[in-house]
Amino acid sequence: MNSTTLNALAAHIEATTGTKPTKDVVFSAAILALQSAGMDLAQAFDAVLGAGRFEHFAGSLHDALNAA
């Protein structure tokens, strides 16, 4: 997903809520929209944040949880 699309989503969120969204909110909304359209979580995550990012995130989360 490119920055133009994400910026448009951010503008839409701001227009409908009256609050400027953080990057996390925009990324989460984009991932949720793609999931609602039929993508699984890993596909949606990678589509928004870049190829391989879901596996990296999941691996980091797994390592952090096992270290605790």
Buried (B, 14 or more C-beta within 10 A) or exposed (E): BEEEEBEEBBEEBEEEEEEEBEEEBBBEBBBEBBBEEEBEEEBBBBBBBEEEBBEEBEEEEEEEEEEE
